[in-house]
Amino acid sequence: MDRYMIISADGHAGVPEGGYRQYLESQYHHEYTEYLKGYLPGTGAHRKSLENLGGAVFGKEVTEETEAQKEVEAGGRVGAWDPDRRIKEVEADGIVAEVLFPDGSLKNNAPFFASSKPGSYPYELQAAGARAYNRWLADFCSKQPGRLAGLAVITIHDVEAAVSEIQWAKQAGLMGVIMPASVGDSGDLPFYNHPRYEPIWATCAETALPLHTHVGSAVPDYGGLPGARLIFPTESSWFSHRPLWFLLWSGVFERYPKLKMVFTEQGSTWVPDILPRMDSMYHGLFRDIQETLPLSPTEYWERQCFVSAMFRDRTERDARHGIGVNKLVWGSDYPHVEGSWPHSVKTLHNALEGVPEEETRAMLGENALGVYGFDRKLLEPIASRVGPKIDEI
Amino acid sequence: MDRYMIISADGHAGVPEGGYRQYLESQYHHEYTEYLKGYLPGTGAHRKSLENLGGAVFGKEVTEETEAQKEVEAGGRVGAWDPDRRIKEVEADGIVAEVLFPDGSLKNNAPFFASSKPGSYPYELQAAGARAYNRWLADFCSKQPGRLAGLAVITIHDVEAAVSEIQWAKQAGLMGVIMPASVGDSGDLPFYNHPRYEPIWATCAETALPLHTHVGSAVPDYGGLPGARLIFPTESSWFSHRPLWFLLWSGVFERYPKLKMVFTEQGSTWVPDILPRMDSMYHGLFRDIQETLPLSPTEYWERQCFVSAMFRDRTERDARHGIGVNKLVWGSDYPHVEGSWPHSVKTLHNALEGVPEEETRAMLGENALGVYGFDRKLLEPIASRVGPKIDEI
């Protein structure tokens, strides 16, 4: 094929205000109404939480008003909840299929901050919000069969409920699971090396649904101190991939060799910093761990983990062999304003020009195809229609 | 000169049980007696804290008994408190001068866990312990003039007291300041971007005493969960250099261009991961910060920061240009068991063979000479006697 098959392993979906109501169990409708009021400018209630949880990062650029305006003015962004519009826009951007995370914009987050910090809203409501979002998402993805791999949001305070939700997600055709990255430091949930989470790892492995963390809210509350706006994005990547070593060192990857884990929108140049350091502990001062972990950190990584690159410049391209060309997927981050849509081909050309075709194919499509089990027979004909030609990248 | 002048920018000093008593204000002598009881095997009281704070990392290798035994059997390690023995042993290891951190071993930590987590022992006692340690250290360093750059331990709950201690340290001939890396996440002290710390930054700049963080206790309490032994060293580096972006983004380096900061025994390969990411925020999505910070993160780093490499293998050597050859210092970690003593020359040869002489001189001696203001006229003749020959590295 003279074109690339590009799969974006980082897209976002969600329906605006009120759109989750029909997917939400009726006993929570009153709370949903109250929750929605928080979105309205001037009422304040959740506005502050929103800002603490991510809005503040983008400062004035992503206030609710301007974001909403941008969505309209750009004639786009509505692909967050309109499946036909979405497919049209991502195809025009050279992409054949997508992996879908929550939080298309501040206005269509999963209800009750379901995908934010555990406990940032009452646990029971966060869990109900996750179920509603997942039902909506399964519906949304079913409108474009085989093209949209939706990831189920799980909350992790009630492990038994999380397990049920993962099993439901599998039945409903969702293609992976996203869990909150932040536990342990604050709140009342222990770190991910605690045995209480074991059934979650077991169920992801059994159902073959890859587990994800996505950059976002897994940071402490900086309390609006000087520089917090910049400290948030400096640290949020680390907090998002921190579960890697809690799972790895506590033997989760050893016990569940079929568990796959993907680290999304958190950069990838941390991989060649952290893995060699972990390997050196494994082979050096802490080599007695080899009695319980027969593989080195790099070997578990190689067997079970993936990381999504953004390829916004040449940094990740230059580091790709240290990260692993077969470990990298890519995402356009549609419809986020910081994403590469609608200029993904140009962005990828700037970053990847000169990379061998085989490697480009792996990082932009083949690896994601394998991780999520997309159907090649379905996607290749589409790629031959919408994918960029080899010399365009 | 046909030999290298090697300065170890990472050594440890401390006097064993009871040795701080004469340096401790008498009103704390009773608490000191109680505190010391905790060290005795079997009593338990502080033993557990000790293990949480670092002992657990090394597992059975560094129980108090075996550590004490090793000190005796190896005929070394007593250089932690014997200045003549110390100089003899480090000279035999090719080194002409050292920078001294606290905590020579579990048995001679600064009293009352003064250099551990803020609040891990009552604040007032930690501060008294820091003062006692600093007095002892000033005495210790004065026995080998110009050879030992002692770093004052400061506690940071009482900022005014910290400022007085830094001023005292300058008068007493100490050559830098070490502060706890861990604030904000737990305990009652805010993150380092809080304006309350401003007088500390101002005083370090005025006195020209470089500020340090050292790898160690700046980690959360993992509660003994599976894998915690390995999670601790995986994370402790990050927690130790985390103050970098709190100070940088909140404008501390901008307001105090003469403030120098050194990050010790926490690896150095994180530098070419983190700085480019921070630069890209500075030049990209968050470029409005340029109104208050005229320099980019890399430019502040270049002007004011240093990092100590360990050169245990070739990883840091290969990454040196990304880190900055003029930003790297090195330490033997004497008398710690995980350090390179008494095989530093061989260790450095294995890591640095083939690196141009000029670069080797910078990383092993010249950079540290500049940071700490060692006297070249004093050290060069010693180097021409004890330093390794050029072809030995």
Interface residues (C-beta under 8 A of the other chain):
Chain A: F58 G59 E61 G184 D185 S186 P190 F191 N193 H194 P195 P220 Y222 G223 L225 P226 G227 A228 R229 L230 I231 P233 T234 E235 S237 W238 R242 W245 F246 L248 W249 S250 G251 G267 T269 W270 P272 D273 I274 P276 R277 M278 S280 M281 L285 F286 D288 I289 R312 D313 T315 E338
Chain B: F58 G59 E61 G184 D185 S186 P190 F191 N193 H194 P195 P220 Y222 G223 L225 P226 G227 A228 R229 L230 I231 P233 T234 E235 S237 W238 R242 W245 F246 L248 W249 S250 G251 G267 T269 W270 P272 D273 I274 P276 R277 M278 S280 M281 L285 F286 D288 I289 R312 D313 T315 E338
